[in-house]
C-alpha cells in the first residue's frame, strides 16, 4: 500500500481531534492511578499522551474512519473505496470494439491505498493516487499505475505506465478514462460496480 492525498482538510482536523482526545485520556488515566494510590515512574508517565495518540491514530487509520458516525460528525469526507469492483474496459487498441472483462480490487485505510486492476491479459497496480472529494461532478479516483502483461498476452503488449481517472457518481459504480503511457499510446474507458 502507498499513501494517497485528498482535497479535504480532514487530516489536520482529525489529528487535532485525536491529540486532544489522547491528552484527555492521559489525564483521566493519571487521575485513576492517583485514586488507587499507584504511582508510575517518570519514564512510564511522560509518554502516556503519546501512547494514547499512537493507539488512537492506529485505530482511526484502520477502522474508525469507516464508521458512519465519523461522517455524521464531519470528521471524514474521504469515501471508502475498499472492495472488489467488477466490470469492463474498452480500448483504442481494438477501436473500442470489444468489452474486456476486468476486476478492480481496492485496499484502503484512511492514509493508504492500493489499486489492482486485472484483465485476462495483464495486471496493473497503483503507484500514486489522489481522491478528489470536492468536485461538483462527484468523487474522483485519480491514479498512476504500472501494467505487467501476463505470460499468455500478445507479443505487442509490454510493461508500461499509465493514468486513470474514475468518477463515482454513486456509491456502487466507478467509471472513467485511462491512458496507457506514451510508448503504448492506447486509451479507453473503464466501467465497474462494487460487488
C-alpha positions in Angstrom: 0.0 0.0 0.0 1.1 3.6 -0.6 -0.1 6.9 0.6 -2.7 9.0 -1.2 -3.8 12.6 -1.0 -7.2 14.2 -0.9 -8.5 17.7 -1.4 -10.1 17.9 2.1 -8.7 19.4 5.3 -9.8 16.4 7.3 -6.3 15.1 8.1 -5.5 18.3 10.0 -8.8 18.3 11.9 -8.7 14.6 12.8 -5.0 14.9 14.0 -6.0 17.8 16.3 -9.1 15.8 17.5 -7.0 12.7 18.2 -4.3 14.7 20.0 -6.9 16.4 22.2 -8.5 13.1 23.0 -5.1 11.5 23.8 -4.3 14.3 26.2 -7.7 13.8 27.9 -7.2 10.1 28.1 -3.8 10.6 29.6 -5.2 13.0 32.2 -8.0 10.5 33.1 -5.6 7.6 33.4 -3.3 9.8 35.6 -6.3 10.6 37.9 -7.4 6.9 38.0 -3.9 5.8 39.0 -3.8 8.5 41.7 -7.1 7.3 43.2 -5.8 3.8 43.6 -2.5 5.2 45.1 -0.4 3.8 42.3 2.5 5.9 41.1 4.3 5.3 37.9 7.9 6.1 37.3 8.7 9.2 35.3 9.7 7.3 32.2 6.3 5.5 32.0 4.2 8.5 32.8 5.8 11.0 30.4 4.9 9.3 27.1 1.3 8.4 28.1 -0.3 11.0 25.9 1.9 9.9 23.0 1.0 6.3 23.7 -2.7 7.2 23.7 -2.3 9.2 20.5 -0.5 6.3 18.8 -3.2 3.8 19.7 -6.0 6.2 18.7 -4.3 7.0 15.4 -3.8 3.4 14.5 -7.4 2.6 15.4 -8.7 5.5 13.4 -6.5 4.8 10.4 -7.5 1.1 10.1 -11.1 1.0 11.4 -12.8 4.1 12.9 -12.6 6.3 9.8 -15.1 3.9 8.1 -17.7 4.3 10.8 -20.8 6.3 9.7 -20.5 8.3 12.9 -17.3 9.9 11.7 -19.1 11.2 8.6 -22.0 12.5 10.7 -19.6 14.4 12.9 -18.0 15.8 9.8 -14.6 14.4 10.6 -14.3 12.3 7.5 -15.2 13.1 3.9 -13.0 10.6 2.1 -15.1 7.8 0.6 -14.3 4.2 1.4 -13.5 2.6 -1.9 -12.3 -0.7 -0.4 -13.7 -3.7 -2.1 -14.0 -5.8 -5.2 -15.3 -4.0 -8.3 -16.2 -5.9 -11.5 -16.8 -4.5 -14.9 -15.1 -4.0 -18.3 -12.9 -1.7 -20.2 -12.8 -0.7 -23.9 -9.5 0.2 -25.6 -8.4 2.2 -28.6 -6.1 -0.8 -29.4 -9.1 -2.6 -31.0 -11.1 0.7 -31.8 -13.3 0.1 -28.7 -14.9 -2.8 -30.5 -14.8 -5.2 -27.6 -15.6 -5.1 -23.8 -12.7 -6.6 -21.9 -13.7 -8.0 -18.5 -11.8 -6.6 -15.6 -11.5 -6.9 -11.8 -10.6 -3.9 -9.8 -9.5 -4.6 -6.2 -9.0 -1.7 -3.9 -7.5 -1.9 -0.4 -7.7 1.3 1.6 -7.1 2.7 5.0 -7.5 6.3 6.0 -3.9 7.1 4.9 -3.0 4.4 2.4 -4.4 2.7 -0.7 -3.6 0.0 -3.3 -5.5 -0.4 -6.5 -5.1 -3.6 -8.6 -6.8 -3.9 -12.0 -6.7 -7.4 -13.6 -7.8 -8.4 -17.1 -7.3 -11.7 -18.9 -4.1 -10.3 -20.5 -2.5 -8.2 -17.7 -2.4 -6.9 -14.2 -1.8 -3.3 -13.1 -1.1 -1.8 -9.7 -1.2 1.8 -8.5 1.9 3.8 -7.7 0.3 7.1 -6.6 -3.3 8.1 -6.0 -5.5 11.1 -5.3 -9.1 11.1 -4.2 -10.9 14.3 -5.2 -13.9 14.9 -2.9 -15.0 18.5 -3.5 -15.6 18.3 -7.3 -19.1 19.3 -8.3 -19.3 16.3 -10.6 -18.7 13.9 -7.7 -15.9 11.9 -6.1 -13.0 11.1 -8.4 -10.2 8.5 -8.0 -7.1 9.5 -10.0 -4.1 7.3 -10.0 -1.0 6.4 -11.9 -0.3 2.7 -12.5 2.3 0.2 -13.7 1.0 -2.6 -16.0 2.5 -6.0 -16.4 1.3 -8.3 -19.2 0.6 -11.9 -18.2 2.6 -14.8 -19.8 0.0 -15.6 -22.5 -0.6 -12.0 -23.6 0.0 -11.0 -27.2 3.5 -10.0 -28.3 2.5 -6.4 -28.8 1.9 -6.0 -25.1 4.7 -4.9 -22.8 5.2 -3.4 -19.4 4.1 0.3 -19.3 2.9 3.1 -17.1 -0.4 4.9 -17.4 -3.0 7.0 -15.6 -6.7 6.6 -14.8 -9.4 8.9 -13.6 -12.5 7.2 -12.4 -15.6 9.0 -11.1 -18.1 7.7 -8.6 -21.5 9.1 -9.4 -23.0 6.9 -6.7 -21.5 4.6 -4.0 -21.6 1.5 -6.2 -20.1 2.5 -9.6 -16.7 3.7 -10.8 -16.4 4.9 -14.4 -13.9 6.9 -16.3 -11.0 7.1 -18.7 -7.5 5.6 -18.7 -4.4 6.4 -20.8 -1.5 4.0 -21.2 1.9 5.7 -21.4 3.5 7.3 -24.4 5.2 4.1 -25.7 1.9 2.1 -25.7 -0.2 5.1 -26.6 -3.6 3.5 -26.0 -6.6 4.9 -24.2 -10.0 3.8 -23.2 -13.0 3.7 -20.8 -13.4 1.7 -17.6 -16.7 0.9 -16.0 -17.2 -1.2 -12.9 -19.6 -1.9 -10.0 -18.8 -2.8 -6.4 -19.7 -6.4 -5.7 
